[in-house]
Every structure is written in structure tokens, then in C-alpha cells.
Amino acid sequence: MLEKQRNEIDELDKQLVELFEKRMALVTEIGKIKQKNNLPIFDESREIAVIERAVSRLENPMYKPYASCFFKDLMEVTKKYQISLIEK
């Protein structure tokens, strides 16, 4: 009964992992640029703009608070990763 939907989620998760890796590769480049130019990891206005832009692309407004949470968490992960790059 749930097998079809679970298989679809598995396929979407595969795509999400691929996109996550691409995003993290770009985050790595950005982190190196920030380090080289002595720029801060956290840019609140940029983070807010990224989240708002992503949430504005939703077709279903009921997902807005959850998408906002998802992107906030994603931004937290990328900040932590960039910090780990600089600390090396």
C-alpha cells in the first residue's frame, strides 16, 4: 500500500543527495573565498534573502513554515561546514 510512495520518496532522496553535494561543493568555494578575503561566515541579510526566495517559490503555501525551517537548517549546516574549513 505504501510501497509506491516510499519508492518515490527514495528516488527524491537520491536527487536531494545529488543536489546537496553540488550545493556543498559551491559552499566550499564560497568558504575559501570568505577565508581568503577575511569575510564573515554569517551574513544575516543574505541568509534571510536566500530563505525568503526559496520559500516564495512554493506552489503550496501550506508548506511555507516547513520550507522555511528546512532552509534555515540547511543554512546552519553550511555555516558549520564553512567554519570547519576555516579552522583547518
C-alpha positions as CSV (number, residue, x, y, z in Angstrom):
1,M,0.0,0.0,0.0
2,L,2.7,2.5,0.9
3,E,5.4,0.9,-1.3
4,K,4.8,3.1,-4.3
5,Q,5.0,6.3,-2.3
6,R,8.1,5.1,-0.4
7,N,9.8,4.3,-3.6
8,E,9.1,7.7,-4.9
9,I,10.5,9.3,-1.7
10,D,13.6,7.1,-2.1
11,E,14.1,8.4,-5.6
12,L,13.6,12.0,-4.5
13,D,16.0,11.5,-1.6
14,K,18.6,10.3,-4.2
15,Q,18.1,13.5,-6.1
16,L,18.3,15.6,-2.9
17,V,21.6,13.9,-2.1
18,E,23.0,14.8,-5.5
19,L,21.8,18.4,-5.2
20,F,23.2,18.6,-1.6
21,E,26.6,17.5,-2.8
22,K,26.5,20.1,-5.6
23,R,25.5,22.8,-3.1
24,M,28.2,21.8,-0.6
25,A,30.8,22.0,-3.4
26,L,29.8,25.6,-4.0
27,V,29.7,26.3,-0.3
28,T,33.3,25.0,-0.2
29,E,34.3,27.5,-2.8
30,I,32.5,30.3,-1.0
31,G,34.1,29.4,2.3
32,K,37.5,29.6,0.7
33,I,36.7,33.0,-0.8
34,K,35.5,34.2,2.6
35,Q,38.6,33.0,4.3
36,K,40.9,34.5,1.7
37,N,39.2,37.9,1.9
38,N,38.6,37.8,5.7
39,L,34.9,37.9,5.3
40,P,32.5,36.6,8.0
41,I,30.8,33.2,7.6
42,F,27.4,34.6,8.7
43,D,25.7,37.2,6.6
44,E,22.2,37.6,8.1
45,S,20.7,39.7,5.3
46,R,22.0,37.1,2.7
47,E,20.6,34.2,4.7
48,I,17.2,35.9,5.1
49,A,17.1,36.6,1.4
50,V,18.0,33.0,0.4
51,I,15.3,31.6,2.7
52,E,12.7,34.1,1.6
53,R,13.4,33.5,-2.1
54,A,13.3,29.7,-1.7
55,V,10.0,29.8,0.3
56,S,8.5,32.2,-2.3
57,R,8.9,29.5,-5.0
58,L,6.5,27.2,-3.2
59,E,3.3,26.3,-5.1
60,N,1.6,25.1,-1.9
61,P,1.5,27.9,0.8
62,M,0.8,25.3,3.5
63,Y,4.4,24.2,3.2
64,K,5.8,27.7,3.9
65,P,6.7,27.2,7.6
66,Y,8.2,23.8,6.9
67,A,10.2,25.0,3.9
68,S,11.4,27.9,6.0
69,C,12.6,25.5,8.7
70,F,14.2,23.3,6.1
71,F,16.2,26.1,4.6
72,K,17.2,27.6,7.9
73,D,18.6,24.1,8.9
74,L,20.4,23.9,5.6
75,M,22.0,27.3,6.1
76,E,23.1,26.2,9.6
77,V,24.7,23.1,8.1
78,T,26.6,25.1,5.6
79,K,27.8,27.7,8.2
80,K,29.1,24.9,10.3
81,Y,30.8,23.3,7.3
82,Q,32.4,26.7,6.3
83,I,33.6,27.2,9.9
84,S,35.2,23.7,9.9
85,L,37.0,24.7,6.6
86,I,38.5,27.8,8.2
87,E,39.6,26.0,11.3
88,K,41.7,23.5,9.4
